[in-house]
Amino acid sequence: MLLLIMFVFSIKVSSNPLYTFCSDNTGNYTSNSTFENNLKWVLDSLPSNTSGTGFYSTLIGEGVDRVYARALCRGDVNATLCRNCVKNASRDVLSDCKTLEGIVWYDDCQVQYSFQNSSLMVYTGKYPDSNNKEKNISNPGRFDDALTFLMNNVSNDAAYDSELMFKTGEVKVNKKETLYGLVQCTRDIVGDTCRSCLDSALKDLNGCCRSRTGGSVLSRNCNVRFQIYKFYNVMNSPLIYAESKTGSKWSFGMIIAVVCAAVLVVALVAVSSFVYTRSKKRKQKDEERSQTILLYELASPKEVIITQEGELVTAQEFPFLDLATIRVATDDFSDSNKLGQGGFGTVYKGVLPNGKEVAIKRLSRKSWQGLEELKNEVILIAKLQHRNLVRLLGCGIEGDEKLLLYELMPNKSLDFFIFGRYPFFVLSF
């Protein structure tokens, strides 16, 4: 008696569709039209043609009267159940939908028709009312991890390792609980398209049914479902994903390896950053110290006696000028005041506040070479005074700016002084 009641109950449940979708965006077909006649004919052909293989796709008609139809039976049902399910689904979709596209999902099959090829349509997930009846589970963390592991594995196998594009599997959550999963794609799409559809369905499944005792997501090209009880008819699931001690150790080892690698990378980056920062600061301090020493040396003039061609050469003091004064004197280093440029800097004409015209040499900025240039030039020229040498009148060091002030030579150069404005007379030295 109990077996009879369970059988009757299962027949009653299986006779009710999980979900019916009649597209509102496509419009309705006209009663007694060619499209309706083609639809009736193609739906009548589905049960017998689907039962043998579990999937059938066909079309009939031309132009606006063309009808595409597909039927898919779940991969674990026999031919009789498949034929009866497709027959019921075809009847229901014809009576319930008057639109140009309709789909009916049953537990064991689905039937769909459309005025366009359904296999090329964009994924749209549907949720059966049975999802709302599922309860929350008590240990969501471990449960959800096991569910993700299970569904990802069966999805990959269904897409790339199953002629039926159908796969079931199970995984133990703990000693008392086991998760059962099922995924399936229509067989008129390729493996990558199947996997993409299943990925979208699994995202929807995660959104609607995460941490619950079961759930389903239905679509045109694929379906996914999981429960905490065995709901499919495969006696021995083709793939069983059970946690083992070896697997747990391997997972723990992988975690340790990843953590160690991450710590090592962070440590290397930190050490490199520290060395670079320290080197940069040391270089900056050395430069500042060198500049301070140079300023001290320039501010403490020494007398030097040098014999050059029998004549006495003596040292002299010279002043420091601030950068603001020099900027005003050169009109902020204007190109119109530019006298020339060499490998060690640019020379500008300037007028000091007392009206004196000077030549101002602006050395390299932010370089050790600029500081060395200034030091060498000051040592060689700044403390020398000779009637045949240009006089160094002063200097300025402020921030990155290194400047030397010379007396202005109206004749610019020796060849200009000798030959005047005739550029074809140029000295070779």
Beta strands, then each sheet from edge to edge (+ up, - down):
strand 1: 19-22
strand 2: 55-60
strand 3: 67-73
strand 4: 101-105
strand 5: 109-114
strand 6: 166-172
strand 7: 178-185
strand 8: 214-218
strand 9: 222-227
strand 10: 239-240
strand 11: 306-308
strand 12: 311-313
strand 13: 338-342
strand 14: 345-351
strand 15: 357-363
strand 16: 392-398
strand 17: 401-407
sheet 1: 1+ 4- 5+ 3- 2+
sheet 2: 8+ 9- 7+ 6- 10-
sheet 3: 11+ 12-
sheet 4: 13+ 14- 15+ 17- 16+
end
